[in-house]
Amino acid sequence: MADAYAAGILDGEGSIGIFNQDGYYVLRVKVAMTDKGDSVLRYLKEMHGGSISSMRPERGNARSSREWRVNGPEALTFLKNTYQFLRVKRVQAEIAFQLGDLIASAPVLPNGKKEWSDAMRSTAQVLKMRMNEANQRGTQAAFASTPHPKAIAVFQYGEWMEPEPDLFGPVAFRGAFPTSGSMRDGSILPVPD
């Protein structure tokens, strides 16, 4: 039941993000609440690790707030434990799992850190853009928007993608762009017959 409770808190008050820190991509899960929610944040820290920090109010009469934050492998473990109960942040968790798989596939250097190739950084950047888009869409699923039925390519995550995702999500556009056609709502359409 504890994981279901934590998932509800994350769905209602939290966020999942991917951040580029000097060329290394890091997963972060956080929950922010006013000081009235302090016991909830302490509960999250006790059960799932991480840290709690205070945030200054932007206005003088606003309540102070606090934030529970967990990063990297701890964040991934938290999401794996709560995934089955997530409703609002389910797509973001799936993107986080893809980042986790990407990082797990990297070779380990003698100093214990992961070796990031340019290809890994490129993939992580696409996952970061997908995460940002999923977060902007709110409660909608990140892939819920249906491209035009005749679309040749759709613009998503800062690049042209195939109109239909594969089993693992969006696929980079591999075809040839038409010499003429039209564009509607981020979709390239052929010239009408």
Backbone hydrogen bonds, N-H to C=O, Kabsch-Sander energy under -0.5 kcal/mol:
donor,donor_aa,acceptor,acceptor_aa,energy
5,Y,1,M,-2.2
6,A,2,A,-2.4
7,A,3,D,-2.2
8,G,4,A,-2.1
9,I,5,Y,-2.0
10,L,6,A,-2.5
11,D,7,A,-3.0
12,G,8,G,-2.1
13,E,9,I,-3.3
14,G,10,L,-1.8
15,S,30,K,-2.5
17,G,28,R,-2.9
19,F,26,V,-2.8
21,Q,19,F,-0.7
21,Q,24,Y,-3.4
22,D,20,N,-0.7
24,Y,21,Q,-1.1
26,V,19,F,-2.9
28,R,17,G,-2.8
29,V,70,V,-2.8
30,K,15,S,-2.4
31,V,68,W,-2.4
32,A,13,E,-1.6
33,M,66,R,-2.5
35,D,64,S,-1.9
37,G,34,T,-2.2
38,D,35,D,-1.3
40,V,37,G,-0.7
41,L,37,G,-1.9
42,R,38,D,-2.5
43,Y,39,S,-1.9
44,L,40,V,-2.3
45,K,41,L,-2.3
46,E,42,R,-2.6
47,M,43,Y,-2.6
48,H,44,L,-2.8
49,G,45,K,-1.9
51,S,69,R,-2.5
53,S,67,E,-2.4
55,M,65,S,-3.1
62,A,59,R,-1.2
65,S,55,M,-1.5
66,R,33,M,-3.2
67,E,53,S,-2.9
68,W,31,V,-2.9
69,R,51,S,-2.8
70,V,29,V,-2.6
72,G,27,L,-2.3
74,E,71,N,-1.1
75,A,71,N,-0.9
76,L,72,G,-2.1
77,T,73,P,-2.5
78,F,74,E,-2.3
79,L,75,A,-2.4
80,K,76,L,-2.4
81,N,77,T,-2.3
82,T,78,F,-1.7
83,Y,79,L,-1.7
85,F,82,T,-1.9
86,L,82,T,-0.8
86,L,83,Y,-1.2
93,A,89,K,-2.0
94,E,90,R,-2.0
95,I,91,V,-2.1
96,A,92,Q,-2.3
97,F,93,A,-2.2
98,Q,94,E,-1.6
99,L,95,I,-1.9
100,G,96,A,-2.5
101,D,97,F,-2.5
102,L,98,Q,-2.1
103,I,99,L,-2.7
104,A,100,G,-2.4
105,S,101,D,-1.4
106,A,103,I,-1.3
109,L,113,K,-3.5
112,G,109,L,-2.3
115,E,107,P,-2.9
116,W,114,K,-0.7
117,S,115,E,-0.6
121,R,117,S,-2.3
122,S,118,D,-2.3
123,T,119,A,-2.3
124,A,120,M,-3.0
125,Q,121,R,-2.3
126,V,122,S,-1.8
127,L,123,T,-2.3
128,K,124,A,-2.4
129,M,125,Q,-2.3
130,R,126,V,-2.6
131,M,127,L,-2.5
132,N,128,K,-2.6
133,E,129,M,-2.5
134,A,130,R,-2.6
135,N,131,M,-2.5
136,Q,132,N,-1.9
137,R,133,E,-1.4
138,G,135,N,-0.8
140,Q,137,R,-1.5
144,A,141,A,-1.8
151,A,148,H,-2.2
152,I,188,I,-3.5
153,A,188,I,-0.8
154,V,161,M,-2.4
155,F,186,G,-2.8
156,Q,154,V,-0.7
156,Q,159,E,-2.5
159,E,156,Q,-2.1
161,M,154,V,-3.3
162,E,171,V,-3.3
166,D,169,G,-2.5
169,G,166,D,-1.6
173,F,160,W,-2.4
182,S,189,L,-2.3
184,R,187,S,-2.4
187,S,184,R,-1.6
188,I,153,A,-2.8
189,L,182,S,-3.7
189,L,187,S,-0.5
